[in-house]
Amino acid sequence: MQKYARVIASGSFLPKKRLTNQDLVEILSKHQVDTSDDWIVQRSGIRARHFAEEGELCSDLALQASVKALESANLTAQDIDMIVLATSTPDFIFPSTACLLQGKLQKKYGAWLCPAFDVQAVCSGFIYALSIAKAFIVSGQAQCALVVGSEVFSHIIDLKDRTASVLFGDGAGAVIVQASEEPGILSTFCQSDGSVAPILWVPGQLHGGQIYGDPFLRMDGPAVFKYAVKVLAEAAEKVLQKSGITKEQIDWVIPHQANIRIIQSVAHKLNIPFEKMIVTLHEHANTSAASIPLAWDVAIKGGQIKPGHYVLLEGVGGGFTWGSALLKM
């Protein structure tokens, strides 16, 4: 009998520290950065974001989201036989944040063993991680996977950078992917182009106990916008073709929550009504690999996404990387 992979539950977590645009404006003013709530909203659609507290790490956020997903699925960690965690802001160089998450789950649920590893595809990371979990399950190498996107981008933003400093936030989202006799994750698509890496990157290195280069996120906003709209539209078309599903059949699109203008432009390019776009960036800002599962969980808990709905996921990030996934709920 054909084996499929289906998402059965989700969970999310946001740090307690919520910063409105005005809160951030006051912080940035101390660094001689001139901006305003209106300027931020007009250029991004963002009104607030959450920042991790001092000492609050990527694995801490991932733990909270994972526990909520497990509880929603009525499972414990012992039911999980694979952890894939997408992040660009890991706790350490190694071990992987996924291994650290496993250790923290063991403290709550008891000891158990399974493969656990990180995926680094920046804002496309969750799509990449979901694709890997699907492949493991369909091939019979796993039965129940925990897929997480978790980020603490507040650790790598330069508060002297007027553009990038207002766009990012921290958070985590998690889903449980389980083997099923019914189709769930219909198809996925992942792609990258390393030739354009410098338009969005953190060009710093750790060597001999010293930081070489620039340890902060740097981006060419106009170049990122143009590239993102192009590849997001292409990714959507690719996954629809692979699935044999038409745009008209799509109930919801969950795009990477980077910028409201990018989301609007992609909707227009695809000729999909903007009303079908799940948008949470006004409250979350850009949480990189966490943005899609965060928005997913909000839409599930809010009753927008229902059983039987076709949901299109799409993400784009530094690398450049991009990807999409089509699911039947």
C-alpha positions in Angstrom: 0.0 0.0 0.0 1.3 3.5 -0.9 2.6 5.4 2.1 2.1 9.2 2.3 3.2 11.9 4.7 0.6 14.1 6.4 0.8 17.0 8.8 -1.3 16.1 11.8 -0.6 19.0 14.3 1.2 22.2 14.8 2.4 24.5 17.6 4.1 27.9 17.9 5.8 30.1 20.4 6.7 33.8 20.6 9.0 35.3 23.2 7.3 37.5 25.8 9.1 40.6 24.8 6.9 42.3 22.2 8.2 45.5 20.6 5.9 47.8 18.6 7.3 49.9 15.9 7.3 52.9 18.3 9.2 50.8 20.9 11.8 50.0 18.3 12.0 53.6 17.1 13.0 54.7 20.6 15.7 52.0 20.8 17.1 52.9 17.4 17.2 56.6 18.2 19.8 55.8 20.8 22.0 54.6 17.9 21.3 57.7 15.9 19.0 55.9 13.5 16.1 58.0 12.3 12.9 56.1 11.5 9.2 56.1 12.3 6.2 53.9 12.7 4.7 55.2 9.4 8.0 54.6 7.6 8.2 51.0 8.8 4.5 50.2 8.1 4.5 51.7 4.6 7.6 49.8 3.5 7.0 46.5 5.1 3.5 46.2 6.7 5.1 45.3 10.0 3.7 46.9 13.2 5.3 44.7 15.9 7.7 41.9 16.5 9.0 39.7 19.4 12.6 39.6 20.7 14.1 36.9 22.8 15.2 37.8 26.3 18.9 37.8 27.2 19.9 34.2 27.4 16.8 32.9 25.6 18.2 30.7 22.7 16.9 29.2 19.5 16.5 25.7 21.2 14.4 27.3 24.0 11.9 28.7 21.5 11.9 25.5 19.6 11.1 23.5 22.7 8.0 25.5 23.5 6.7 25.2 20.0 7.5 21.5 19.8 5.7 20.7 23.1 2.6 22.5 21.9 2.6 20.6 18.7 3.1 17.3 20.5 0.2 18.1 22.9 -2.0 19.1 20.0 -1.3 15.7 18.4 -1.8 13.9 21.7 1.7 12.4 21.4 4.9 12.4 23.5 8.5 12.7 22.4 8.8 8.9 22.4 6.4 8.8 19.4 8.9 10.9 17.4 11.5 9.0 15.3 13.1 12.0 13.6 13.7 15.7 14.3 14.5 18.2 11.6 15.1 21.8 12.7 15.5 24.7 10.3 17.4 27.7 11.6 20.1 30.3 10.7 20.6 31.3 14.3 21.6 28.1 16.1 22.6 28.0 19.8 26.2 26.9 18.9 28.4 26.0 16.0 27.8 22.4 17.1 26.1 20.3 18.3 23.0 21.0 16.2 20.1 22.9 17.7 18.0 19.8 16.9 20.2 17.7 19.2 19.9 20.3 21.9 16.1 20.3 21.4 16.1 16.6 21.7 18.0 16.8 25.0 15.5 19.3 26.3 12.5 17.2 25.3 14.1 14.2 27.1 14.0 16.2 30.3 10.3 16.5 29.9 9.3 13.2 28.4 12.1 10.8 29.3 15.0 9.4 27.4 14.6 8.2 23.8 16.8 8.1 20.7 16.2 9.3 17.1 18.1 11.1 14.4 18.1 14.9 14.9 19.8 17.4 12.7 19.6 21.0 11.5 18.8 22.4 8.0 20.3 25.8 7.0 18.4 27.3 4.2 17.6 30.6 5.9 14.0 31.7 5.3 13.3 28.7 3.1 14.5 26.4 5.8 11.1 25.1 6.9 10.2 24.1 3.3 13.5 22.3 3.0 13.0 20.6 6.4 9.4 19.6 5.5 10.6 18.1 2.2 13.2 16.0 4.0 10.7 14.7 6.5 8.3 13.8 3.7 11.1 11.9 1.9 12.1 9.9 5.0 8.5 9.0 5.7 7.5 8.0 2.2 10.7 5.9 1.9 9.9 4.1 5.2 12.9 5.5 7.1 10.6 7.3 9.6 7.0 7.1 10.8 6.6 10.3 12.7 8.8 13.4 12.4 9.0 16.6 14.3 9.7 19.5 11.9 10.6 22.9 13.5 11.5 26.3 12.3 13.1 28.4 15.1 15.0 31.7 15.0 16.5 34.4 17.1 17.3 37.0 14.4 17.5 39.7 17.1 21.0 38.3 17.7 22.3 39.2 14.3 20.6 42.5 13.4 22.6 45.7 13.5 20.7 48.4 15.3 22.6 51.0 13.3 21.1 49.6 10.1 17.9 51.6 9.4 16.5 49.1 6.9 17.3 45.6 8.2 16.8 46.4 11.9 13.1 47.0 11.6 12.3 43.9 9.5 13.1 40.9 11.8 11.7 39.2 14.9 12.1 36.0 16.9 9.9 33.0 17.2 9.4 29.3 16.5 6.8 27.0 14.8 6.6 23.2 14.8 4.6 20.6 13.0 4.2 16.8 13.4 4.4 14.9 10.1 3.2 11.3 10.3 2.9 8.4 7.9 -0.6 8.0 6.5 -2.6 6.0 4.0 -4.2 9.3 2.7 -2.3 11.9 0.8 -1.2 14.9 2.8 2.0 16.6 1.6 1.2 16.3 -2.1 4.5 17.6 -3.4 7.5 19.8 -2.6 10.0 21.9 -4.6 13.4 23.2 -3.5 15.9 25.3 -5.4 18.9 27.6 -4.8 21.3 29.9 -6.6 24.6 30.6 -4.7 25.7 33.2 -7.3 23.5 35.9 -5.7 24.5 35.2 -2.0 25.8 38.7 -1.3 22.4 40.4 -1.7 21.3 38.8 1.6 23.9 37.3 4.0 25.8 37.5 7.2 29.4 37.7 5.9 31.2 37.0 9.2 33.4 34.0 10.2 34.6 32.6 13.5 38.3 31.7 13.4 40.8 31.3 16.2 38.4 32.7 18.7 37.9 35.9 16.7 35.2 37.2 14.4 36.4 38.0 10.9 34.3 40.0 8.6 30.8 41.3 9.5 28.7 39.4 12.1 25.5 41.2 11.2 22.8 40.5 8.6 23.3 42.6 5.4 20.9 42.9 2.6 20.3 44.8 -0.7 16.6 45.5 -0.3 15.7 46.3 -3.9 17.6 43.3 -5.3 16.1 40.9 -2.7 12.6 42.2 -3.5 13.0 41.7 -7.2 14.5 38.2 -6.9 12.0 37.1 -4.2 8.9 37.9 -6.2 10.3 36.2 -9.3 11.3 32.9 -7.6 8.3 32.7 -5.3 6.0 32.8 -8.2 8.0 30.2 -10.1 8.1 28.0 -7.0 4.3 28.1 -6.7 3.9 27.2 -10.4 6.3 24.3 -10.1 4.6 22.6 -7.1 1.2 23.1 -8.6 2.4 21.4 -11.8 3.9 18.5 -9.9 0.7 18.0 -7.9 -1.8 18.4 -10.8 -3.7 21.1 -8.9 -4.8 24.4 -10.3 -4.6 27.8 -8.8 -8.3 27.9 -8.6 -8.3 24.9 -6.3 -6.0 26.5 -3.7 -7.8 27.5 -0.5 -4.9 29.2 1.2 -1.4 30.4 0.6 1.1 30.7 3.5 4.0 32.7 2.1 7.2 33.5 3.9 6.4 36.6 6.0 9.1 38.9 4.8 7.3 42.0 3.5 3.7 42.9 2.6 4.8 44.3 -0.7 6.4 41.0 -1.7 3.3 39.0 -0.7 1.0 41.4 -2.6 3.3 41.2 -5.7 3.4 37.4 -5.7 -0.4 37.2 -5.3 -0.8 39.6 -8.3 1.8 37.7 -10.4 0.1 34.3 -9.7 -3.4 35.8 -10.1 -4.4 34.5 -6.7 -6.7 36.7 -4.6 -4.9 38.4 -1.8 -7.6 37.3 0.5 -6.3 33.8 0.2 -2.9 34.8 1.6 -2.3 34.1 5.3 -0.5 37.2 6.7 0.9 37.5 10.2 4.0 39.7 9.6 2.2 42.7 11.0 2.6 41.1 14.4 5.6 38.8 13.9 7.8 40.6 11.4 10.2 38.4 9.5 11.1 35.3 11.6 13.0 33.6 8.8 12.6 29.8 9.0 9.9 30.2 11.7 7.6 32.4 9.7 5.7 29.8 7.7 5.0 27.4 10.6 4.1 30.4 12.9 1.6 31.6 10.3 0.4 28.1 9.8 -0.3 27.6 13.5 -2.1 30.9 13.7 -4.3 30.0 10.7 -5.1 26.5 12.2 -5.9 27.8 15.6 -8.0 30.7 14.1 -10.1 28.2 12.2 -9.1 29.5 8.7 -7.5 26.3 7.5 -9.9 23.3 7.7 -9.7 19.6 6.8 -9.9 19.1 3.0 -8.3 22.5 2.2 -5.5 22.8 -0.3 -2.7 24.9 1.2 0.3 26.2 -0.7 3.5 27.1 1.3 6.3 29.1 -0.2 9.5 30.6 1.1 12.6 32.4 -0.1 15.8 33.3 1.7 19.5 34.0 1.7 21.6 31.7 -0.4 19.6 32.4 -2.5 17.2 29.6 -1.6 13.6 29.1 -2.3 10.9 26.4 -2.2 7.3 25.5 -2.0 5.0 22.7 -0.8 1.4 21.8 -1.5 -0.7 20.1 1.1 -4.1 18.7 1.4 -5.3 19.1 5.0 
